[in-house]
Amino acid sequence: MATHSEVKAKIEAALPGALVEVEDLTGKMDHFSVKVGSAAFEGKTLVEQHQMIYQALGMGTREEIHALAIQTYKP
């Protein structure tokens, strides 16, 4: 299972300078909501922005995180 801190750290490592908020929606460390603001999203579609988040969380995401709600923005 991924912890709140691990999810946040992975996103911050992939998107330096990003503003990252993570919420564990169930307390079971498998349903998360993330809100990410990054200049790296400039010129990217919403789908591309979300793909960047999935990539930041790595290939193990499907086993560790059952549900992920993503909100992205450009600061």
CHARMM internal coordinates of N, CA and C (Angstrom, degrees):
IC EDIT
DIST 1 N 1 CA 1.4540
DIST 1 CA 1 C 1.5254
ANGL 1 N 1 CA 1 C 110.19
DIST 1 C 2 N 1.2890
ANGL 1 CA 1 C 2 N 115.63
DIHE 1 N 1 CA 1 C 2 N 146.34
DIST 2 N 2 CA 1.4543
ANGL 1 C 2 N 2 CA 121.45
DIHE 1 CA 1 C 2 N 2 CA 177.69
DIST 2 CA 2 C 1.5269
ANGL 2 N 2 CA 2 C 108.99
DIHE 1 C 2 N 2 CA 2 C -93.03
DIST 2 C 3 N 1.3110
ANGL 2 CA 2 C 3 N 115.79
DIHE 2 N 2 CA 2 C 3 N 139.53
DIST 3 N 3 CA 1.4594
ANGL 2 C 3 N 3 CA 119.31
DIHE 2 CA 2 C 3 N 3 CA 175.68
DIST 3 CA 3 C 1.5275
ANGL 3 N 3 CA 3 C 109.21
DIHE 2 C 3 N 3 CA 3 C -92.21
DIST 3 C 4 N 1.3037
ANGL 3 CA 3 C 4 N 115.12
DIHE 3 N 3 CA 3 C 4 N 164.12
DIST 4 N 4 CA 1.4621
ANGL 3 C 4 N 4 CA 122.68
DIHE 3 CA 3 C 4 N 4 CA 176.04
DIST 4 CA 4 C 1.5232
ANGL 4 N 4 CA 4 C 109.62
DIHE 3 C 4 N 4 CA 4 C -52.42
DIST 4 C 5 N 1.3208
ANGL 4 CA 4 C 5 N 116.83
DIHE 4 N 4 CA 4 C 5 N -46.88
DIST 5 N 5 CA 1.4671
ANGL 4 C 5 N 5 CA 122.18
DIHE 4 CA 4 C 5 N 5 CA -178.03
DIST 5 CA 5 C 1.5209
ANGL 5 N 5 CA 5 C 112.15
DIHE 4 C 5 N 5 CA 5 C -65.08
DIST 5 C 6 N 1.3240
ANGL 5 CA 5 C 6 N 117.59
DIHE 5 N 5 CA 5 C 6 N -38.40
DIST 6 N 6 CA 1.4663
ANGL 5 C 6 N 6 CA 121.31
DIHE 5 CA 5 C 6 N 6 CA 179.39
DIST 6 CA 6 C 1.5241
ANGL 6 N 6 CA 6 C 111.35
DIHE 5 C 6 N 6 CA 6 C -66.36
DIST 6 C 7 N 1.3127
ANGL 6 CA 6 C 7 N 116.68
DIHE 6 N 6 CA 6 C 7 N -42.49
DIST 7 N 7 CA 1.4627
ANGL 6 C 7 N 7 CA 120.93
DIHE 6 CA 6 C 7 N 7 CA 178.54
DIST 7 CA 7 C 1.5248
ANGL 7 N 7 CA 7 C 109.36
DIHE 6 C 7 N 7 CA 7 C -61.34
DIST 7 C 8 N 1.3148
ANGL 7 CA 7 C 8 N 116.62
DIHE 7 N 7 CA 7 C 8 N -47.69
DIST 8 N 8 CA 1.4654
ANGL 7 C 8 N 8 CA 121.51
DIHE 7 CA 7 C 8 N 8 CA -179.75
DIST 8 CA 8 C 1.5222
ANGL 8 N 8 CA 8 C 111.14
DIHE 7 C 8 N 8 CA 8 C -61.74
DIST 8 C 9 N 1.3262
ANGL 8 CA 8 C 9 N 117.45
DIHE 8 N 8 CA 8 C 9 N -45.71
DIST 9 N 9 CA 1.4662
ANGL 8 C 9 N 9 CA 121.95
DIHE 8 CA 8 C 9 N 9 CA -178.30
DIST 9 CA 9 C 1.5277
ANGL 9 N 9 CA 9 C 111.83
DIHE 8 C 9 N 9 CA 9 C -62.84
DIST 9 C 10 N 1.3211
ANGL 9 CA 9 C 10 N 117.47
DIHE 9 N 9 CA 9 C 10 N -40.35
DIST 10 N 10 CA 1.4651
ANGL 9 C 10 N 10 CA 120.73
DIHE 9 CA 9 C 10 N 10 CA -179.77
DIST 10 CA 10 C 1.5266
ANGL 10 N 10 CA 10 C 111.04
DIHE 9 C 10 N 10 CA 10 C -64.83
DIST 10 C 11 N 1.3182
ANGL 10 CA 10 C 11 N 116.94
DIHE 10 N 10 CA 10 C 11 N -41.82
DIST 11 N 11 CA 1.4663
ANGL 10 C 11 N 11 CA 120.38
DIHE 10 CA 10 C 11 N 11 CA 179.75
DIST 11 CA 11 C 1.5226
ANGL 11 N 11 CA 11 C 110.04
DIHE 10 C 11 N 11 CA 11 C -68.20
DIST 11 C 12 N 1.3221
ANGL 11 CA 11 C 12 N 117.33
DIHE 11 N 11 CA 11 C 12 N -43.77
DIST 12 N 12 CA 1.4647
ANGL 11 C 12 N 12 CA 120.77
DIHE 11 CA 11 C 12 N 12 CA 179.79
DIST 12 CA 12 C 1.5293
ANGL 12 N 12 CA 12 C 111.64
DIHE 11 C 12 N 12 CA 12 C -63.91
DIST 12 C 13 N 1.3281
ANGL 12 CA 12 C 13 N 117.39
DIHE 12 N 12 CA 12 C 13 N -35.29
DIST 13 N 13 CA 1.4680
ANGL 12 C 13 N 13 CA 120.68
DIHE 12 CA 12 C 13 N 13 CA 178.74
DIST 13 CA 13 C 1.5287
ANGL 13 N 13 CA 13 C 110.97
DIHE 12 C 13 N 13 CA 13 C -67.66
DIST 13 C 14 N 1.3197
ANGL 13 CA 13 C 14 N 116.78
DIHE 13 N 13 CA 13 C 14 N -38.02
DIST 14 N 14 CA 1.4640
ANGL 13 C 14 N 14 CA 121.33
DIHE 13 CA 13 C 14 N 14 CA -178.59
DIST 14 CA 14 C 1.5261
ANGL 14 N 14 CA 14 C 112.64
DIHE 13 C 14 N 14 CA 14 C -78.44
DIST 14 C 15 N 1.3305
ANGL 14 CA 14 C 15 N 116.26
DIHE 14 N 14 CA 14 C 15 N -28.42
DIST 15 N 15 CA 1.4635
ANGL 14 C 15 N 15 CA 121.67
DIHE 14 CA 14 C 15 N 15 CA -177.61
DIST 15 CA 15 C 1.5286
ANGL 15 N 15 CA 15 C 109.28
DIHE 14 C 15 N 15 CA 15 C -127.35
DIST 15 C 16 N 1.3344
ANGL 15 CA 15 C 16 N 117.88
DIHE 15 N 15 CA 15 C 16 N 75.61
DIST 16 N 16 CA 1.4702
ANGL 15 C 16 N 16 CA 120.65
DIHE 15 CA 15 C 16 N 16 CA -177.89
DIST 16 CA 16 C 1.5291
ANGL 16 N 16 CA 16 C 111.50
DIHE 15 C 16 N 16 CA 16 C -54.24
DIST 16 C 17 N 1.3101
ANGL 16 CA 16 C 17 N 115.47
DIHE 16 N 16 CA 16 C 17 N 135.80
DIST 17 N 17 CA 1.4567
ANGL 16 C 17 N 17 CA 121.23
DIHE 16 CA 16 C 17 N 17 CA 179.74
DIST 17 CA 17 C 1.5190
ANGL 17 N 17 CA 17 C 114.16
DIHE 16 C 17 N 17 CA 17 C 84.58
DIST 17 C 18 N 1.3170
ANGL 17 CA 17 C 18 N 117.30
DIHE 17 N 17 CA 17 C 18 N -0.73
DIST 18 N 18 CA 1.4656
ANGL 17 C 18 N 18 CA 120.75
DIHE 17 CA 17 C 18 N 18 CA -179.44
DIST 18 CA 18 C 1.5231
ANGL 18 N 18 CA 18 C 110.84
DIHE 17 C 18 N 18 CA 18 C -70.24
DIST 18 C 19 N 1.3131
ANGL 18 CA 18 C 19 N 115.01
DIHE 18 N 18 CA 18 C 19 N 148.87
DIST 19 N 19 CA 1.4592
ANGL 18 C 19 N 19 CA 121.93
DIHE 18 CA 18 C 19 N 19 CA 172.87
DIST 19 CA 19 C 1.5232
ANGL 19 N 19 CA 19 C 105.90
DIHE 18 C 19 N 19 CA 19 C -95.11
DIST 19 C 20 N 1.3301
ANGL 19 CA 19 C 20 N 116.70
DIHE 19 N 19 CA 19 C 20 N 116.51
DIST 20 N 20 CA 1.4632
ANGL 19 C 20 N 20 CA 120.87
DIHE 19 CA 19 C 20 N 20 CA -171.69
DIST 20 CA 20 C 1.5217
ANGL 20 N 20 CA 20 C 110.73
DIHE 19 C 20 N 20 CA 20 C -124.50
DIST 20 C 21 N 1.3270
ANGL 20 CA 20 C 21 N 115.71
DIHE 20 N 20 CA 20 C 21 N 126.47
DIST 21 N 21 CA 1.4630
ANGL 20 C 21 N 21 CA 122.26
DIHE 20 CA 20 C 21 N 21 CA 172.80
DIST 21 CA 21 C 1.5254
ANGL 21 N 21 CA 21 C 107.13
DIHE 20 C 21 N 21 CA 21 C -120.50
DIST 21 C 22 N 1.3264
ANGL 21 CA 21 C 22 N 116.48
DIHE 21 N 21 CA 21 C 22 N 132.21
DIST 22 N 22 CA 1.4615
ANGL 21 C 22 N 22 CA 121.17
DIHE 21 CA 21 C 22 N 22 CA -179.46
DIST 22 CA 22 C 1.5217
ANGL 22 N 22 CA 22 C 108.63
DIHE 21 C 22 N 22 CA 22 C -126.86
DIST 22 C 23 N 1.3135
ANGL 22 CA 22 C 23 N 116.25
DIHE 22 N 22 CA 22 C 23 N 134.63
DIST 23 N 23 CA 1.4586
ANGL 22 C 23 N 23 CA 121.30
DIHE 22 CA 22 C 23 N 23 CA 176.83
DIST 23 CA 23 C 1.5267
ANGL 23 N 23 CA 23 C 108.89
DIHE 22 C 23 N 23 CA 23 C -127.31
DIST 23 C 24 N 1.3243
ANGL 23 CA 23 C 24 N 115.82
DIHE 23 N 23 CA 23 C 24 N 128.90
DIST 24 N 24 CA 1.4656
ANGL 23 C 24 N 24 CA 121.77
DIHE 23 CA 23 C 24 N 24 CA 174.26
DIST 24 CA 24 C 1.5296
ANGL 24 N 24 CA 24 C 105.69
DIHE 23 C 24 N 24 CA 24 C -84.80
DIST 24 C 25 N 1.3131
ANGL 24 CA 24 C 25 N 117.18
DIHE 24 N 24 CA 24 C 25 N 110.16
DIST 25 N 25 CA 1.4610
ANGL 24 C 25 N 25 CA 121.25
DIHE 24 CA 24 C 25 N 25 CA -171.39
DIST 25 CA 25 C 1.5224
ANGL 25 N 25 CA 25 C 114.79
DIHE 24 C 25 N 25 CA 25 C -74.69
DIST 25 C 26 N 1.3259
ANGL 25 CA 25 C 26 N 117.87
DIHE 25 N 25 CA 25 C 26 N -23.62
DIST 26 N 26 CA 1.4629
ANGL 25 C 26 N 26 CA 120.36
DIHE 25 CA 25 C 26 N 26 CA -175.61
DIST 26 CA 26 C 1.5199
ANGL 26 N 26 CA 26 C 114.39
DIHE 25 C 26 N 26 CA 26 C -118.76
DIST 26 C 27 N 1.3301
ANGL 26 CA 26 C 27 N 116.64
DIHE 26 N 26 CA 26 C 27 N -14.17
DIST 27 N 27 CA 1.4585
ANGL 26 C 27 N 27 CA 120.01
DIHE 26 CA 26 C 27 N 27 CA -175.26
DIST 27 CA 27 C 1.5181
ANGL 27 N 27 CA 27 C 112.67
DIHE 26 C 27 N 27 CA 27 C 82.26
DIST 27 C 28 N 1.3308
ANGL 27 CA 27 C 28 N 116.87
DIHE 27 N 27 CA 27 C 28 N 2.47
DIST 28 N 28 CA 1.4668
ANGL 27 C 28 N 28 CA 121.42
DIHE 27 CA 27 C 28 N 28 CA -178.92
DIST 28 CA 28 C 1.5275
ANGL 28 N 28 CA 28 C 112.43
DIHE 27 C 28 N 28 CA 28 C -105.18
DIST 28 C 29 N 1.3246
ANGL 28 CA 28 C 29 N 117.06
DIHE 28 N 28 CA 28 C 29 N 5.35
DIST 29 N 29 CA 1.4602
ANGL 28 C 29 N 29 CA 124.04
DIHE 28 CA 28 C 29 N 29 CA 178.47
DIST 29 CA 29 C 1.5286
ANGL 29 N 29 CA 29 C 113.26
DIHE 28 C 29 N 29 CA 29 C 59.32
DIST 29 C 30 N 1.3308
ANGL 29 CA 29 C 30 N 116.72
DIHE 29 N 29 CA 29 C 30 N 36.88
DIST 30 N 30 CA 1.4606
ANGL 29 C 30 N 30 CA 119.27
DIHE 29 CA 29 C 30 N 30 CA 175.97
DIST 30 CA 30 C 1.5347
ANGL 30 N 30 CA 30 C 113.29
DIHE 29 C 30 N 30 CA 30 C -136.80
DIST 30 C 31 N 1.3213
ANGL 30 CA 30 C 31 N 117.19
DIHE 30 N 30 CA 30 C 31 N -8.15
DIST 31 N 31 CA 1.4651
ANGL 30 C 31 N 31 CA 122.91
DIHE 30 CA 30 C 31 N 31 CA 176.00
DIST 31 CA 31 C 1.5323
ANGL 31 N 31 CA 31 C 107.32
DIHE 30 C 31 N 31 CA 31 C -125.35
DIST 31 C 32 N 1.3308
ANGL 31 CA 31 C 32 N 116.18
DIHE 31 N 31 CA 31 C 32 N 114.04
DIST 32 N 32 CA 1.4559
ANGL 31 C 32 N 32 CA 120.46
DIHE 31 CA 31 C 32 N 32 CA -176.78
DIST 32 CA 32 C 1.5179
ANGL 32 N 32 CA 32 C 111.51
DIHE 31 C 32 N 32 CA 32 C -124.98
DIST 32 C 33 N 1.3232
ANGL 32 CA 32 C 33 N 114.37
DIHE 32 N 32 CA 32 C 33 N 153.72
DIST 33 N 33 CA 1.4515
ANGL 32 C 33 N 33 CA 122.66
DIHE 32 CA 32 C 33 N 33 CA 169.36
DIST 33 CA 33 C 1.5232
ANGL 33 N 33 CA 33 C 105.86
DIHE 32 C 33 N 33 CA 33 C -120.70
DIST 33 C 34 N 1.3384
ANGL 33 CA 33 C 34 N 116.90
DIHE 33 N 33 CA 33 C 34 N 130.47
DIST 34 N 34 CA 1.4591
ANGL 33 C 34 N 34 CA 120.14
DIHE 33 CA 33 C 34 N 34 CA 177.88
DIST 34 CA 34 C 1.5196
ANGL 34 N 34 CA 34 C 109.34
DIHE 33 C 34 N 34 CA 34 C -124.22
DIST 34 C 35 N 1.3101
ANGL 34 CA 34 C 35 N 115.25
DIHE 34 N 34 CA 34 C 35 N 141.95
DIST 35 N 35 CA 1.4557
ANGL 34 C 35 N 35 CA 122.87
DIHE 34 CA 34 C 35 N 35 CA 174.26
DIST 35 CA 35 C 1.5208
ANGL 35 N 35 CA 35 C 105.46
DIHE 34 C 35 N 35 CA 35 C -123.76
DIST 35 C 36 N 1.3301
ANGL 35 CA 35 C 36 N 116.38
DIHE 35 N 35 CA 35 C 36 N 120.18
DIST 36 N 36 CA 1.4581
ANGL 35 C 36 N 36 CA 120.81
DIHE 35 CA 35 C 36 N 36 CA -173.02
DIST 36 CA 36 C 1.5216
ANGL 36 N 36 CA 36 C 110.13
DIHE 35 C 36 N 36 CA 36 C -129.73
DIST 36 C 37 N 1.3216
ANGL 36 CA 36 C 37 N 115.53
DIHE 36 N 36 CA 36 C 37 N 125.84
DIST 37 N 37 CA 1.4549
ANGL 36 C 37 N 37 CA 122.00
DIHE 36 CA 36 C 37 N 37 CA 173.88
DIST 37 CA 37 C 1.5146
ANGL 37 N 37 CA 37 C 108.94
DIHE 36 C 37 N 37 CA 37 C -112.37
DIST 37 C 38 N 1.3279
ANGL 37 CA 37 C 38 N 116.79
DIHE 37 N 37 CA 37 C 38 N 126.63
DIST 38 N 38 CA 1.4603
ANGL 37 C 38 N 38 CA 119.96
DIHE 37 CA 37 C 38 N 38 CA -178.30
DIST 38 CA 38 C 1.5198
ANGL 38 N 38 CA 38 C 110.75
DIHE 37 C 38 N 38 CA 38 C -152.69
DIST 38 C 39 N 1.3305
ANGL 38 CA 38 C 39 N 115.48
DIHE 38 N 38 CA 38 C 39 N 139.39
DIST 39 N 39 CA 1.4587
ANGL 38 C 39 N 39 CA 120.75
DIHE 38 CA 38 C 39 N 39 CA 174.21
DIST 39 CA 39 C 1.5239
ANGL 39 N 39 CA 39 C 110.64
DIHE 38 C 39 N 39 CA 39 C -65.35
DIST 39 C 40 N 1.3270
ANGL 39 CA 39 C 40 N 117.49
DIHE 39 N 39 CA 39 C 40 N -21.73
DIST 40 N 40 CA 1.4685
ANGL 39 C 40 N 40 CA 122.03
DIHE 39 CA 39 C 40 N 40 CA 179.08
DIST 40 CA 40 C 1.5299
ANGL 40 N 40 CA 40 C 111.67
DIHE 39 C 40 N 40 CA 40 C -64.56
DIST 40 C 41 N 1.3211
ANGL 40 CA 40 C 41 N 117.93
DIHE 40 N 40 CA 40 C 41 N -16.02
DIST 41 N 41 CA 1.4587
ANGL 40 C 41 N 41 CA 121.59
DIHE 40 CA 40 C 41 N 41 CA 179.67
DIST 41 CA 41 C 1.5320
ANGL 41 N 41 CA 41 C 112.43
DIHE 40 C 41 N 41 CA 41 C -80.24
DIST 41 C 42 N 1.3210
ANGL 41 CA 41 C 42 N 116.78
DIHE 41 N 41 CA 41 C 42 N -11.40
DIST 42 N 42 CA 1.4594
ANGL 41 C 42 N 42 CA 121.12
DIHE 41 CA 41 C 42 N 42 CA -178.88
DIST 42 CA 42 C 1.5299
ANGL 42 N 42 CA 42 C 110.15
DIHE 41 C 42 N 42 CA 42 C -56.80
DIST 42 C 43 N 1.3245
ANGL 42 CA 42 C 43 N 116.02
DIHE 42 N 42 CA 42 C 43 N 127.77
DIST 43 N 43 CA 1.4557
ANGL 42 C 43 N 43 CA 121.40
DIHE 42 CA 42 C 43 N 43 CA 178.60
DIST 43 CA 43 C 1.5209
ANGL 43 N 43 CA 43 C 114.70
DIHE 42 C 43 N 43 CA 43 C 80.11
DIST 43 C 44 N 1.3306
ANGL 43 CA 43 C 44 N 117.38
DIHE 43 N 43 CA 43 C 44 N 1.04
DIST 44 N 44 CA 1.4679
ANGL 43 C 44 N 44 CA 121.88
DIHE 43 CA 43 C 44 N 44 CA -179.98
DIST 44 CA 44 C 1.5227
ANGL 44 N 44 CA 44 C 109.63
DIHE 43 C 44 N 44 CA 44 C -99.60
DIST 44 C 45 N 1.3253
ANGL 44 CA 44 C 45 N 116.03
DIHE 44 N 44 CA 44 C 45 N 146.38
DIST 45 N 45 CA 1.4601
ANGL 44 C 45 N 45 CA 119.88
DIHE 44 CA 44 C 45 N 45 CA 173.73
DIST 45 CA 45 C 1.5285
ANGL 45 N 45 CA 45 C 108.73
DIHE 44 C 45 N 45 CA 45 C -73.91
DIST 45 C 46 N 1.3092
ANGL 45 CA 45 C 46 N 116.19
DIHE 45 N 45 CA 45 C 46 N 166.37
DIST 46 N 46 CA 1.4591
ANGL 45 C 46 N 46 CA 120.47
DIHE 45 CA 45 C 46 N 46 CA 177.94
DIST 46 CA 46 C 1.5298
ANGL 46 N 46 CA 46 C 110.61
DIHE 45 C 46 N 46 CA 46 C -59.34
DIST 46 C 47 N 1.3202
ANGL 46 CA 46 C 47 N 116.87
DIHE 46 N 46 CA 46 C 47 N -40.85
DIST 47 N 47 CA 1.4687
ANGL 46 C 47 N 47 CA 120.66
DIHE 46 CA 46 C 47 N 47 CA 178.50
DIST 47 CA 47 C 1.5263
ANGL 47 N 47 CA 47 C 110.16
DIHE 46 C 47 N 47 CA 47 C -61.79
DIST 47 C 48 N 1.3235
ANGL 47 CA 47 C 48 N 117.25
DIHE 47 N 47 CA 47 C 48 N -44.07
DIST 48 N 48 CA 1.4677
ANGL 47 C 48 N 48 CA 120.91
DIHE 47 CA 47 C 48 N 48 CA 179.14
DIST 48 CA 48 C 1.5260
ANGL 48 N 48 CA 48 C 111.32
DIHE 47 C 48 N 48 CA 48 C -63.49
DIST 48 C 49 N 1.3279
ANGL 48 CA 48 C 49 N 116.49
DIHE 48 N 48 CA 48 C 49 N -38.69
DIST 49 N 49 CA 1.4677
ANGL 48 C 49 N 49 CA 120.39
DIHE 48 CA 48 C 49 N 49 CA 178.03
DIST 49 CA 49 C 1.5239
ANGL 49 N 49 CA 49 C 110.39
DIHE 48 C 49 N 49 CA 49 C -62.55
DIST 49 C 50 N 1.3195
ANGL 49 CA 49 C 50 N 116.71
DIHE 49 N 49 CA 49 C 50 N -44.78
DIST 50 N 50 CA 1.4627
ANGL 49 C 50 N 50 CA 120.77
DIHE 49 CA 49 C 50 N 50 CA 179.77
DIST 50 CA 50 C 1.5243
ANGL 50 N 50 CA 50 C 110.76
DIHE 49 C 50 N 50 CA 50 C -66.45
DIST 50 C 51 N 1.3271
ANGL 50 CA 50 C 51 N 117.09
DIHE 50 N 50 CA 50 C 51 N -37.54
DIST 51 N 51 CA 1.4604
ANGL 50 C 51 N 51 CA 120.27
DIHE 50 CA 50 C 51 N 51 CA 176.50
DIST 51 CA 51 C 1.5235
ANGL 51 N 51 CA 51 C 110.91
DIHE 50 C 51 N 51 CA 51 C -61.48
DIST 51 C 52 N 1.3213
ANGL 51 CA 51 C 52 N 117.06
DIHE 51 N 51 CA 51 C 52 N -35.96
DIST 52 N 52 CA 1.4653
ANGL 51 C 52 N 52 CA 120.85
DIHE 51 CA 51 C 52 N 52 CA 177.68
DIST 52 CA 52 C 1.5266
ANGL 52 N 52 CA 52 C 110.62
DIHE 51 C 52 N 52 CA 52 C -63.11
DIST 52 C 53 N 1.3183
ANGL 52 CA 52 C 53 N 116.88
DIHE 52 N 52 CA 52 C 53 N -38.31
DIST 53 N 53 CA 1.4669
ANGL 52 C 53 N 53 CA 120.89
DIHE 52 CA 52 C 53 N 53 CA 178.70
DIST 53 CA 53 C 1.5246
ANGL 53 N 53 CA 53 C 110.23
DIHE 52 C 53 N 53 CA 53 C -68.54
DIST 53 C 54 N 1.3234
ANGL 53 CA 53 C 54 N 116.97
DIHE 53 N 53 CA 53 C 54 N -46.32
DIST 54 N 54 CA 1.4707
ANGL 53 C 54 N 54 CA 120.08
DIHE 53 CA 53 C 54 N 54 CA 177.98
DIST 54 CA 54 C 1.5237
ANGL 54 N 54 CA 54 C 111.00
DIHE 53 C 54 N 54 CA 54 C -59.32
DIST 54 C 55 N 1.3231
ANGL 54 CA 54 C 55 N 116.95
DIHE 54 N 54 CA 54 C 55 N -42.13
DIST 55 N 55 CA 1.4605
ANGL 54 C 55 N 55 CA 120.98
DIHE 54 CA 54 C 55 N 55 CA 179.15
DIST 55 CA 55 C 1.5294
ANGL 55 N 55 CA 55 C 110.47
DIHE 54 C 55 N 55 CA 55 C -64.26
DIST 55 C 56 N 1.3212
ANGL 55 CA 55 C 56 N 117.10
DIHE 55 N 55 CA 55 C 56 N -40.07
DIST 56 N 56 CA 1.4641
ANGL 55 C 56 N 56 CA 121.13
DIHE 55 CA 55 C 56 N 56 CA 179.13
DIST 56 CA 56 C 1.5217
ANGL 56 N 56 CA 56 C 111.53
DIHE 55 C 56 N 56 CA 56 C -61.10
DIST 56 C 57 N 1.3219
ANGL 56 CA 56 C 57 N 116.55
DIHE 56 N 56 CA 56 C 57 N -33.18
DIST 57 N 57 CA 1.4599
ANGL 56 C 57 N 57 CA 120.35
DIHE 56 CA 56 C 57 N 57 CA -178.48
DIST 57 CA 57 C 1.5237
ANGL 57 N 57 CA 57 C 112.51
DIHE 56 C 57 N 57 CA 57 C -81.74
DIST 57 C 58 N 1.3179
ANGL 57 CA 57 C 58 N 117.82
DIHE 57 N 57 CA 57 C 58 N -10.95
DIST 58 N 58 CA 1.4560
ANGL 57 C 58 N 58 CA 121.39
DIHE 57 CA 57 C 58 N 58 CA 172.52
DIST 58 CA 58 C 1.5084
ANGL 58 N 58 CA 58 C 114.88
DIHE 57 C 58 N 58 CA 58 C 84.02
DIST 58 C 59 N 1.3041
ANGL 58 CA 58 C 59 N 114.39
DIHE 58 N 58 CA 58 C 59 N 172.81
DIST 59 N 59 CA 1.4632
ANGL 58 C 59 N 59 CA 121.73
DIHE 58 CA 58 C 59 N 59 CA -176.01
DIST 59 CA 59 C 1.5258
ANGL 59 N 59 CA 59 C 113.22
DIHE 58 C 59 N 59 CA 59 C -67.65
DIST 59 C 60 N 1.3141
ANGL 59 CA 59 C 60 N 118.62
DIHE 59 N 59 CA 59 C 60 N -26.32
DIST 60 N 60 CA 1.4568
ANGL 59 C 60 N 60 CA 121.25
DIHE 59 CA 59 C 60 N 60 CA -178.59
DIST 60 CA 60 C 1.5101
ANGL 60 N 60 CA 60 C 114.12
DIHE 59 C 60 N 60 CA 60 C -75.03
DIST 60 C 61 N 1.3153
ANGL 60 CA 60 C 61 N 117.39
DIHE 60 N 60 CA 60 C 61 N -2.99
DIST 61 N 61 CA 1.4559
ANGL 60 C 61 N 61 CA 121.84
DIHE 60 CA 60 C 61 N 61 CA -175.03
DIST 61 CA 61 C 1.5220
ANGL 61 N 61 CA 61 C 112.86
DIHE 60 C 61 N 61 CA 61 C -55.13
DIST 61 C 62 N 1.3012
ANGL 61 CA 61 C 62 N 118.07
DIHE 61 N 61 CA 61 C 62 N -42.22
DIST 62 N 62 CA 1.4660
ANGL 61 C 62 N 62 CA 120.24
DIHE 61 CA 61 C 62 N 62 CA -175.50
DIST 62 CA 62 C 1.5208
ANGL 62 N 62 CA 62 C 112.18
DIHE 61 C 62 N 62 CA 62 C -62.41
DIST 62 C 63 N 1.3226
ANGL 62 CA 62 C 63 N 117.00
DIHE 62 N 62 CA 62 C 63 N -34.03
DIST 63 N 63 CA 1.4536
ANGL 62 C 63 N 63 CA 119.80
DIHE 62 CA 62 C 63 N 63 CA 179.50
DIST 63 CA 63 C 1.5323
ANGL 63 N 63 CA 63 C 111.69
DIHE 62 C 63 N 63 CA 63 C -79.48
DIST 63 C 64 N 1.3214
ANGL 63 CA 63 C 64 N 116.47
DIHE 63 N 63 CA 63 C 64 N -33.38
DIST 64 N 64 CA 1.4576
ANGL 63 C 64 N 64 CA 120.80
DIHE 63 CA 63 C 64 N 64 CA -173.95
DIST 64 CA 64 C 1.5222
ANGL 64 N 64 CA 64 C 113.22
DIHE 63 C 64 N 64 CA 64 C -89.76
DIST 64 C 65 N 1.3130
ANGL 64 CA 64 C 65 N 116.79
DIHE 64 N 64 CA 64 C 65 N -35.79
DIST 65 N 65 CA 1.4592
ANGL 64 C 65 N 65 CA 121.15
DIHE 64 CA 64 C 65 N 65 CA -175.66
DIST 65 CA 65 C 1.5247
ANGL 65 N 65 CA 65 C 108.50
DIHE 64 C 65 N 65 CA 65 C -117.22
DIST 65 C 66 N 1.3083
ANGL 65 CA 65 C 66 N 115.74
DIHE 65 N 65 CA 65 C 66 N 119.27
DIST 66 N 66 CA 1.4661
ANGL 65 C 66 N 66 CA 120.85
DIHE 65 CA 65 C 66 N 66 CA -178.76
DIST 66 CA 66 C 1.5278
ANGL 66 N 66 CA 66 C 111.17
DIHE 65 C 66 N 66 CA 66 C -79.44
DIST 66 C 67 N 1.3341
ANGL 66 CA 66 C 67 N 116.86
DIHE 66 N 66 CA 66 C 67 N -40.25
DIST 67 N 67 CA 1.4610
ANGL 66 C 67 N 67 CA 121.23
DIHE 66 CA 66 C 67 N 67 CA -178.42
DIST 67 CA 67 C 1.5208
ANGL 67 N 67 CA 67 C 109.81
DIHE 66 C 67 N 67 CA 67 C -140.00
DIST 67 C 68 N 1.3324
ANGL 67 CA 67 C 68 N 115.28
DIHE 67 N 67 CA 67 C 68 N 139.54
DIST 68 N 68 CA 1.4560
ANGL 67 C 68 N 68 CA 120.65
DIHE 67 CA 67 C 68 N 68 CA -178.74
DIST 68 CA 68 C 1.5222
ANGL 68 N 68 CA 68 C 109.03
DIHE 67 C 68 N 68 CA 68 C -139.30
DIST 68 C 69 N 1.3237
ANGL 68 CA 68 C 69 N 116.49
DIHE 68 N 68 CA 68 C 69 N 117.04
DIST 69 N 69 CA 1.4604
ANGL 68 C 69 N 69 CA 122.12
DIHE 68 CA 68 C 69 N 69 CA 174.28
DIST 69 CA 69 C 1.5239
ANGL 69 N 69 CA 69 C 106.86
DIHE 68 C 69 N 69 CA 69 C -97.65
DIST 69 C 70 N 1.3291
ANGL 69 CA 69 C 70 N 116.71
DIHE 69 N 69 CA 69 C 70 N 128.86
DIST 70 N 70 CA 1.4626
ANGL 69 C 70 N 70 CA 121.03
DIHE 69 CA 69 C 70 N 70 CA -175.59
DIST 70 CA 70 C 1.5163
ANGL 70 N 70 CA 70 C 109.99
DIHE 69 C 70 N 70 CA 70 C -120.84
DIST 70 C 71 N 1.3335
ANGL 70 CA 70 C 71 N 115.07
DIHE 70 N 70 CA 70 C 71 N 131.48
DIST 71 N 71 CA 1.4610
ANGL 70 C 71 N 71 CA 121.68
DIHE 70 CA 70 C 71 N 71 CA 170.65
DIST 71 CA 71 C 1.5204
ANGL 71 N 71 CA 71 C 105.96
DIHE 70 C 71 N 71 CA 71 C -125.73
DIST 71 C 72 N 1.3391
ANGL 71 CA 71 C 72 N 117.09
DIHE 71 N 71 CA 71 C 72 N 123.90
DIST 72 N 72 CA 1.4576
ANGL 71 C 72 N 72 CA 120.71
DIHE 71 CA 71 C 72 N 72 CA 179.91
DIST 72 CA 72 C 1.5212
ANGL 72 N 72 CA 72 C 109.69
DIHE 71 C 72 N 72 CA 72 C -119.75
DIST 72 C 73 N 1.3372
ANGL 72 CA 72 C 73 N 114.89
DIHE 72 N 72 CA 72 C 73 N 154.87
DIST 73 N 73 CA 1.4621
ANGL 72 C 73 N 73 CA 120.36
DIHE 72 CA 72 C 73 N 73 CA 176.42
DIST 73 CA 73 C 1.5211
ANGL 73 N 73 CA 73 C 109.37
DIHE 72 C 73 N 73 CA 73 C -156.42
DIST 73 C 74 N 1.3223
ANGL 73 CA 73 C 74 N 114.85
DIHE 73 N 73 CA 73 C 74 N 162.55
DIST 74 N 74 CA 1.4604
ANGL 73 C 74 N 74 CA 121.42
DIHE 73 CA 73 C 74 N 74 CA 176.58
DIST 74 CA 74 C 1.5242
ANGL 74 N 74 CA 74 C 107.51
DIHE 73 C 74 N 74 CA 74 C -103.99
DIST 74 C 75 N 1.3366
ANGL 74 CA 74 C 75 N 117.74
DIHE 74 N 74 CA 74 C 75 N 117.87
DIST 75 N 75 CA 1.4753
ANGL 74 C 75 N 75 CA 119.78
DIHE 74 CA 74 C 75 N 75 CA -177.59
DIST 75 CA 75 C 1.5276
ANGL 75 N 75 CA 75 C 112.60
DIHE 74 C 75 N 75 CA 75 C -68.72
END
COOR INIT
IC SEED 1 N 1 CA 1 C
IC BUILD
